[in-house]
Amino acid sequence: MLEVSIILTITIVLFIWGKFPPDVVALISMLALYLFGILDLTETLSGFSNPTVIMIAALFIIGEGLSRTGWTALAGQKFVAWAGKSIPKLLVIVTLGSSVLSGFVSNTGTVAALLPVTVSAAWNAGTLPSKLLMPVAFGSNTGGLLTLTGTPPNIIVSNALIEKGMDGFSFFEFGLIGLPLLIIAILYFRYIGYRLLPSHKTDNRTISIDSEMHKWIEDYSIGDNMYRLRIRSMSKLINTRIEDWDFEKNYNVSIVRLRRRHPKVLKGTPPYVEFPKRNTEMRYHDIITVKGTSQDVDKLVLEFSLGIISSKPEENNLKNELINQEVGMVEMLITPKSFFVGKTIAMGQYLEKSGIQLLGASRNNRPLSQKEITVQAGDAFVIRGRWSNIESLQTVYENLVISGSPEAMAKNVDEITTKSYIALGTLLLMILLLVFEIWPGAIAALVCAGIMMLSGCVPISKAYKGISWTSVVMIAAMIPMGVALQKTGTAAMVSNGLVDYLGEIHPIALLGGIFLLTTTISQTINNSATAVLMAPIAYMAAVSLGVSPKPFLIAVAVSASTAFLTPIGTTTNAMVMVAGGYKFMDYMRVGAPLLLLFFIVTLILVPLIWPF
């Protein structure tokens, strides 16, 4: 018992210290339990076969699918659009939005999706990001309490019941307490929290695709010399190939994109040819996006009987024309040792080796308007290609600098496609499987994660990257600590202490003690690790008192998600700290009243919903 207490104390100290990653700390703790002879090999590695861990890993893939197919970006855009310029309304919507999203997507994924649009909305509404970002983080923590899969502690406490042969919590059962707490959080930020939120000035306007597109239009003149032409019924381009005309050589025009619009187009034919090649066939009613001077395009229109659809694309039209779930744009900077230095390339040219197009060029912060450019060190280009090709560009050509993260930008595309509906359908399928308990939770999540990958919503090569392995490994490595606490009697000692001091007063006093102990731990270590530690203690305390363990495990789940007092309690708190310019005490000042409200509401409602 003493050895377990020492290892647990050192583990908590290391978590708080933050010198080592939390998964490493958890692994050290797990190994120590084996090396000191407290657990055998099977018990030591039991966390890595635990259904909770498997389910959480699968949920990360499902959340990644929703993010990659545009749902989180679209939701974020809609939340901000609904608020308009009203700061109180914006505050309510971002808090509500982050809460609803985090009920189905990971808290981290929710904040990652909403952070850029919230910062942008704050500036547009005439307020500061520090007035909105903390509600987004706290809202995501609260929203995790709406569903079984909303946050790992919910799954952990539910499985704690199942392992004891009892019925776990149903999918929406957590919402019975989560929804009232969400309403409390929204009302708090609307009428009290907003006055407590600091006004920290920051200059880090978050980059988004919309802002980047606006920048490219200005800095690279992307919209200039770009036209959309329709192939009319009398055009001699019909049923010919691009190579038959050699547009770049004979007409000084590059074909950037082709859209199929023939009324009798074959079923299953892709509506767009994103990167037309020399052997691409042109058909009646196709729309071709070309890049060239107005004189050259006019010549093309007259000679081939084409119709001009739009001569000056607007910013939003350009975004829809050039960026989608599959294809994106980024800036590329040329270094002195680059392969491109000294090469002459044409704007609009498609580089088959790397799978990218060159759409705009800038030298010394001035756009280059000529059709062909001899590349110099320091030149900057806006390039277009499939997101996967952009990501691998630096392995194809050395000594290039890609500005920003293509993968992060791809998740900000709010276009809804067929894959988007597959991803949404997969989420609904998982909910149905869990609600009607058709399969165990881990199996249901694995099946749905497999659908996400096989359907291409999450590329198989990206599936593992979508999993937060730090969280998964940490949870798996901390589960043996829960086993050790029970095996050595430490959990019984703590639970008996709680029962002796608080249980004799009233079960509500014991409920309050478990809540306060759990929330204290959760302010400094991960909520999943906190739930793993406290679930067996809460269960044993309830059994010792002779009452139902359900209300106490619900209290553990709720209090494990109340890390409102520090920026290190959850990843979401840390994510908004820099963007909002927050100080450590800001969390204490804003979070303490909310934590007190959660504590009071939990003590009132939990015994009513889940009687002792």
N, C-alpha and C positions, 0 to 999 in steps of 0.2 A: 504493500500500500504506500509506503514511504517513497519507494523508487518511482512509482507512477506519479505521485504528487510532485516530486522534484522534476521529472521529465515534463510534466504538464506545465509547471511554472516556467521552466526554461523555454518551452515552446511558445508560451504566451509572451514572454519577454522578447524573444526573437521576432515574433510577429510585430510587436509594438516598435521595436528598434528599427525595423525596416532595412537593415543592412543587407539581408539576403532575400531573394524572391520567396513569396509565401509557399510555393510548391516545394522549394528546396527545404525550407524549414519543416514542412510537414513530412517530407521524406526522411529527414534527420530524426524527427520524433519517432517515426515508424520503425526505423532501423534500431534506434535506442531501445525500444520495447522488446525487440528480438534479442539484441546483444546482451541485455541484462536478464534474459531468461524469463521475462514476464509473459511473453506470447510465444507460441510455437510457430513454425513456418506457415502453416495453413492460416492461422489466425492473423499473422502479420500481413499476408498478402490478400486477405479476404476482401479488402476494399476494392481491389481491381476486378473482382468478379461480381461485385454488388450491383443489383438491378438499378439502384439509384444512380450510380455513376454512369452506367450504360445509357440510361434514359436521358440524363443531362447532356451527355455528349451528342446524342441523336438530336436533341432539341436545338442545339447550336446550329446543326446543319439545316434544320427546318427554318430557323430564324434567318440564316444566311440566304436561303432560297427566297424568302419574302423580301429581303433587302436587295438581292441581285435582280429581282424581277420588277422592281420599281414601286412596290407597295409602301415601304417605309418613307421613301422620298416623296411619293404622291401625298401620303397622309400628312407629312410635315408641311408640304406646300399648302395643302387645303386648310390645315389648322391656322396657319398664319394669314391666309387670304380671307378667311371668315372674320378674323379680328379687325382687319382694316387698320385704321390709325388710332383706334381706341386702346389706350394702354391698359386700363382695367380689364377690358374684354380680352385683350391679347394675353394678359396674365392668366386669366381663367382658362382660356383655350389651350395654351401651351401646357398648363398643369394637367388639365383633363386629357389632352392629347397624349402626353407622355405616359399617363397612367393607363389609358386604354391600350395603347400600343404595347406597353410592357407586360400586359396580361397575356400576350401571345408571342411576343418577341423578347429576346433577352434584354435586361435593363441596360446593359452596355450598348447593344445594338440600337435600342430606342434613343438613347442620348446621342449616340454618334450620328443618327439620322436627323434628329431635331436641332442639334447644336448649331450647324451653319445657318439654317433658315431662321432660327430664333435670334441669333446675333444680327442677321440682316434685318429681320423685322423690328428689332429694338431700335436700330439706327433709323430705319424708315419711319418709325412711329414717334421719333423725337425723344427716346429715352435711352438708357444705357443697358448694355448686356447684363450687368450685375443686378439689374432689377427683374430679370426674367430667368436667368440660367439656374439659380439655386432651386426655384420652384420646379423646373424641368427635372433636375436630379432627384429631388425629394418626391416628386410626382411619380417618377419611374419606380422608385423603391416601394411606394404605396400601391401602385397599380399591380405589382407582382402578387399582391394578396387577393386579386380578383379570381384567379384560376389556380388549379392544381399545379400547372406547369409554368406559372408566371415567374416563379423564383425558386431556386434549389431548396431553401429551407422548407417550403411547402411539401415537396416530394420527400424530403428527409423525414419529417415528422409523420407523414402518412405511412411511409414504409416502416417506421418504428412500430406502428400499430400492427401492420401486416405481419411483421416478423414475430409478433407475440400472439399470432393467431386471431387477431381481431380484424374487423372491417376497417379499411383505410378510408380516408376522406374522398368524397366524390369530386368530380372535376370542378363544378361551380360552387361547392360547399364553402370554400374559403371566401367567396364573394359575400356571404352573409355577414361577415365582419369587415371584409375588405371594402365593400361599397360604402357603408357608413363612414369608415375612416377616410375614404377618398373624398366624400362630401365635406367632412370636417377639414381636410387639407385644403380643398378649394376655397371654402369659406374663410379659412384662416389666412391664406395668402391674399385673398381679395380685400379683407377688411382690417387685418392686423399685420400679417407678415410683410405686406408691401411697404408699410411704414418703417419696418425694422431692416428691410433689405438695404445694403449700403449703395452709395452712388460712387462707384469707383470708375474713373475714366480710363479707358483702354483704347489703343489704336489698332487692335488686331481684328479688323473687319475680315470675317471668315470668307475664304475663297469658295465659290460655288460655280457650277457650270454656267449659270445665268450671268454672274458677274464676269466670269472669264470670257464668255462670248462677247459681252459688251466691250471688254478691254481689247479683244482681238479685232473687233470691227474698227475700233479707233486706231490701234497701234499698227495693225497689219493691213488695214483696208480690205478685210476678208470679203465684205459684201460688194466691193467694187469689181466690175468686170465679171460678175457672175450672173448668168441668165438661165431661165427655164424655158425650153422650147418644146412645142408639141409637133409631133410628126403627123402631118395632114394626109388625107386619103390620096392626094395626087403627088405626094413626095416620092422621089426616086430612091430615098433611103430605105423604103419599106422592103423587108426581107433581104436586106444586104447586111454585110458584116462591117464592123468599124474599120478593120484592116483594108477593106476595099477602097476606102477614101483617104486614109492617112491624114486625118484632120490636122494634126499638129504641124506636119510639114507643109501641107498644101493650103491650109486655111488659118494657121497660127492659133488654133483653138483646141483646148483640152476638154474631153468629156469626163466629168467628175462622177456623175451618178445617172442611173436610168430607172425610170418607173414604168412598169407595165400597166397600161390602162385599156387594152383592147377588150371590147365587150365579149369576145369569144375566146379569151385567153384560156388555155388548158387548165383544168382543175389541178391544184397542187403546185402550179408554177409560182415561184416566189414573186411577190408584187414589186420587189426592188432588186436591181442589180447594183449593189453598193459600190463595186469597183469594176466597171466595164473593162473587159480585156479586148484584145485585137480581134478575137474570134466571136465576140458577142454580137448576136443578131438583133437588128432593129426592126420593130414592127409598127403597124399602123396604130396611131393614138398613143404611142409611147411618149413620155415626157423625159427629155434629156436635160440634165443640168450641165452647163458648159461654162468654161472660164476663158475669157478673151476680151479684147478691146471692143468697144461698141461698133467700130467700123468693120472689124473682122466678123463679128456676130451678124451684123446687118447683111454682109455679103453672103454668109452662110444661110440666113433666112430666105433671101431672095433666090439663091441658086437651088435650094432644096425644098422650097415651098413649105416653110415651117411657120408655126404660129408662136408669137412671144407671149408668155403667160405673165411674167413679172420681170421687170427690168431692174428694179432696185429692191431686193429682198429685205424685209425688216428683220430686226434682231431675233424675234421669236420664230419667224419663218425660217431664218437661217439655222436656228437651233434644231427645229423639226426636220429640216432638210439634211443636215449633216451629222447629227448626233442621235443615237438611239441605244437600246440595250446591247446591241452587238458591236456598234461602231462608235468611236469617240474621237476627240481631238485634244491635243496637248501642245505645249511649247517645247521645242528642241533647240538647244544651244550648241554651237560648234566650237570645239576646243582647238588649239593650234595643231595638235597631232591627229586630228580627225581625218578619216578616209575621204571626206567630202571636200576638204580644203583644196582649192585649185580646180575642182570639177565644175563643169557647166551643166546646170540642170534647168529644166523648164517648169514654171509654175503649173500646177495641175497634173504634173507627171506622176504616174503610178510606178513605184519601185517594186518590182515583183519579188526581188530577193528578200525584202523585209516586209512586203505587204502594206506599204503606206503610200499616201499621196501628200504632195507638198502644195499647200493651199495659199500660203502667204509668207513673205520674207521681210525682215527688218534689219537695218544696219545702222549702228549708232543711234538707235531709238527712232529711226525714220523708216517708214514703209518703202519697200522697193517695188516700183510699178512695172519694170520691164518684164517681158515674157521669159527671157532666159537670163540666168544669173550665174556668174562665176563666183563660187563660194569662197569667202574669206573667214579666217579665224575670228570668232566673236559674233558672227552672223546668228540671227535667231530666226527660226521657222515655226510656223503653225503647221502641224502635220495631222493627217486624218488616217485612221486605219482601224482594224478590229482591235478591241481592247487587249486581246491576248497578244496580238502582234506588237502593239505599242509597248506592252510590258516587257517583251523579249527583245526589243529593238537594240538595247545596249549590248546584248550578246551577239547580235548580228554585225553591228558596227561599233567598234571601240571608240573611246574618247568622245562620247556624246553625253550631254547632260539633259535629262528629261525633267522638266519643271513640274513639281507636284506629284501626287500619287495617282496613276491611272486607275488602279483598282478602287481607290476611295472615290474618285470622280465617277466611275461607272455606277456606283451604288447611289449616286445622286440623280441619276436619270429617272424622271418620273413618267416615262412612257409605259403604257400598259399594253402588253402583247399576249399572244396565246399562252406563252410560258407563265405569264403573270397569273392567268386564271387557273392554270394547272397548279401553281404554287398555293394559291388561295384554296383551291379544292382539296389539296393535300392537307392543309391545315384543318379544314373543316372535317375531313375524314378522320384525322387523328382525334379531334374533339369528340366526334361521334363514337369512336372506338373506346375512348376513355369514359365518356358519359355512360354508355350502356355496358361497360366492362366486358366487351367482347373478347379482348385479349388483355394480358397483363400490360401495364404501362410501358415497360421497357420494350416489349415486342411491338406494341402499337407505334411507339416513337421510331423504332428501328425500321419498320416497314415504310413509314411515311418519309423518313430520311432517305431510304432507298429510292422511293418514287421521285423525290427531289433530284437525286443524282441521275437516275436513269432517264428522266425526262429532259435533262439538260438545264433545269432551273438552277442547279449548282453544278458546275463542271466537276467531274470526278477528280480532276487534277487539283481543284481548289477546295474540295470538301474538307480535307484535314486542316487547311488553313482557316476555315471558317469556325473551327472548334477552338474555344479558349482552353488550351491544354493546361495552362497554369491553374485554372479553376478545377478542371477535371482531375488532374493529378493530385492537387491539394485535397480535394474531397476524398478521393480514394485513399490517400495516405493518412488522413485524419480519422477515417472510420475505425482502424485498429485501436486508436486511443479510446474510442467509445467502448470497444470490446474490453480493453484493459481496465477501464473504470468499473465495468460491471464484474469482470472476472476477479479482480482483487478486492472488491467490496468498497472501493473508493466512492463510487456512485451511490451506493447504499448509505455510506456514512454521511455524504453531503445531503442526500434526500432525507435521511433521518433527522439531520440537524435542522433542515428547513421545516420538517413536520413537527419536531419538538418545540421549536421556537415560534413558528407561525401557524402550523396546522391546528394546534390546540385552541388558538384564538378563533379561527374560522377558515374554511377552505378558501374564501376570497382573499384572506391575508396571505395564505400560501401562494395563491395565484399571483398576487402582487409581488411577493418576494421572488418568484421565478421570473416574472417579467423584468423586474429591476436588475436581477443578476444577469439575465440574458442580454438586456440592452446595454449594460455596462461593458460586458465583454465585446459586444458587437461594435462598439465605438472605436475599437482598436484592431480587431482582427476580422477577417472575412466572415460574412454572415453565414456562409455554408459551414465553415469550420465551427462557428458558434453553435449552429443548430445541431451539428454532429455531437458536440460536447454536452449540450444541455438536454437533448431529447431523452437519453436514458435516465438522466437525473430527474427530469420532470415526470417520466413514466413511473419510476420507482417511488417517488414521493407520493404520487396519487394512489398507487397500490398500497403503500404503507398506511395511508390515511383511510383506505377503504372506499375510495370514490372513483368515479370514471376518469381515466387519464386524458380523455379527449379535450376538455377545456384547457388543461395544462399544456398539452402539446400545441394547441392553437395559440396559446399565449407565447410559446417559444417561437413559433413561426412569425407572429406579429412583431414581437420585440426584437427578433433577429433582423428584421427589416426596418428598424428605427435608428439607424446609424446617422442621426441628424446633427450630432454635436461636434464631429471632427471631419476634416477632409480626407482622412485615411481609412474611415470605416468601410467605405464601398468604392469601387472603381468609378462609379458615376459621380460621386462627390469630387473625386480627384480630377475627373475629366473636365468639369466646369470651373475648377479653381483658377486656372491661368486665364481662360477665356473671359471670366467674369472679374478677374483682378481681386479675388477674394483673399482675405486674411483668415488665419486660424480662428480668431475670436468671432468672425462673422457667422460661422457655422453655429457656434455656441449661442450667440445672441438670437439668431433666427430659429434655430432648431430646438432650443430648450422649451419654449412655450408649446410648440407643436408636439414634442415628445410627451409633455405633461398631459395635453389633450388626448393623445393616443392611449396613455396609461389609464386615464379616467374612463374613457369610452370602453376600453377593453375590459376593465373590471366590472362595468355595468352590463355590457351586452353579452360577453362570452358566457357567463353563467345562465343567462336567459335562453341563449341559443343552444348551448351544449350543457345541460344540467349536470351538476355534480353527482 
